[in-house]
Amino acid sequence: MTSTALHGETPTRPPLRTAALLAMLALALAAPPSRADSLATIPPLGTGPYAVGCSSVEQDFSRVPQGENAEWWWEGVPTEDGTPRYVTALLSSSATPVLTIPVPDDGELYGPHAGTSVQIALVVCYPTDADNPYADYALPTGKSVPRMQRGGDPPLLASARARWPVLLYSHGYAGSPISGDYISVLTRLASHGYAVVAPFHGDQRIANLRLEDASDLLNAIANFSKFTAMQAVRPLALAAALDHVLDGPGWRNRLDATQVAGFGASQGGESLMLMAGAKLTVSVGLSSKQVTSDPRLKAITSYVPYFGQPIFPAFGRDQSGVDGMLPVPVLAISGTADTTAPIGTTEKAMRRLAQSRILVALEGVEHGFDLPSTGDIFTWTLTFLAAHAQDDRSARATLQRMERVAGGGDDRRIVDYTAPAPASGGERIVVEFQNDELAHFFYTADAEEAAMLDAGVIVPGWRRTGFAFKAWDRYDANGDASCRYFTSRSGVYSHFYSIWAPECAILAADPLWRFEAQAFRATLPSAEDCPAGRMRVTRVYNLMDGGAPNHRFLTSASEIAHMADEDWLVEGSVFCTPP
């Protein structure tokens, strides 16, 4: 690297010479045309290709006292005098897994439940073959558990693959896996090829609260230790459920421990974040503490996730508790009219994440399952899971480029970044650096060059922004070679990258610009756009702000929009790269 950054020249800001200005204007005008992305809107996904079977939740409903209903027992609703209710009292078969979870002796996290134990029942729904002989199991709610095992029946996972990915399913506060719409969501996800593992959290056994409005929030604060304990126990239950299936007979040889992800609804979204190492708010003063950190999670998806209230965020002051999370990709789908899990609070946490993250807004949707948005919810969720839990690189490319799902509700991305998959073969990761003093961005696919910038060699002040994209190595046979030019004359310090021959020719003819190297390789967008399976890299231009030209190369639509708000010119897609 021969830039100012490494040569130690002192940056100044005199006016740019006319020749250089004309060159940069020519580049802005010469940029190849960019059309609308063919993958910006994708069709909704329906029910998956697999029949679904489930483990046993066989119950004796005659045990439900007159005037009560089974859902109260599934959800852990106590009686008026405080007597506990839980699904275990209704189970008629020992085939239903019931786990005893020791609660750590930490009063700050678990309040009055510290040092005790909690029972957790669970159900697993999974892809099965169409000839599965097990009968559906009718529930008193009118719903059914499909092809449910009974007694000593083994799980009959589909024969289509040897091992199946695992999806931890965490329902909302005061729900259960088989209440209301939850069982339908559970089976829909399983039909797409996931063994869906769902504990009965029984939240109200630990904290019988309501959070729909400010008065209820005040009640939660008054019962703060119980509220904290309820939240902290949930990720313990998820980890124990995962342990059970990965080591359990009938499961251990048919599940893929390297492909574990989570889906959370409402409180369940927070639970998965805590499982991945986010710190839980543990005081009215908004201090926070880590509950656990489970490296087995490869992706988190959530619908109307509860990330706290504006005055009482879930992850410490300013949601800073997410900063120390494991680098697990996160998808959050939130309703703009949701007052229980406000989208603004969710957005604050999502913008702090450094890993792959997407926040989708459903316009006008309140807290609860929105039937018109069904296609939106499942399509975003399943595409994200395929991309990050199963490392489907085609899905990763689709995910980076999709802006909405056709039909259904009004869905739109408001935060997004899809980090490049690990480089393989002739691929390289192009890392973005920023220098605050120079107010410039720089890109390199050279690991040694990146290490020098990380170490502050020659000139300090360069830092990674967290954004990157993938390309091919400059010596690879794929794509077209990029020209990398540098200018340092008349107080101008900047790099420029292009794979478009006319742009490279403009700089080659300008004495103020010096050719440095072929930085990497990519392909040009066609007359339409990048083909399916390729990432779009968009170029934005600072319009000579500060007297010096600079460009950014981005795959994140929300970051591109942010730069446009900062008066950068969006020039369009300039590279098509591997996902």
Secondary structure, DSSP 4 states (H G I P E B T S, - for coil): --SHHHHTPPP--PPPPHHHHHHHHHHHHHSPP-PPPTTSEEPPP-S-SSEEEE----B-GGGSPTT--HHHHHHTPPPTT-----GGGTB--TTS-EEEEEPPS-HHHHGGGTT-EEEEEEEEEEEE-TT--PPPEE-TTS-EETTB--TTPPP---TTSSSEEEEEEEPPTT--TTSTTHHHHHHHHHTTT-EEEEE---GGGT-----SSHHHHHHHHHTHHHHHHHHHHHHHHHHHHHHHHHSSTTTTTTEEEEEEEEEEETHHHHHHHHHTTPEEE-STT--EEE----TTEEEEEEES---EETTEETTSGGGGGGTTS----EEEEEETT-SSS-HHHHHHHHHH--SSEEEEEETT--SS--GGGHHHHHHHHHHHHHHHTS--HHHHHHHHH--EESSSS-EEEEEEE-PPPPP-TTEEEEEEEEETTTTEEEEE--HHHHHHHHHT-SS--EEEEEEEEEEE-TTSSSSEEEEEEEE-GGG--EEEEE--HHHHHHHHT-TT-EEEEEEEEEB---SS-PPTT-EEEEEEE-TTGGGS--EEEE--HHHHHHHHHTT-EEEEEEEEE--
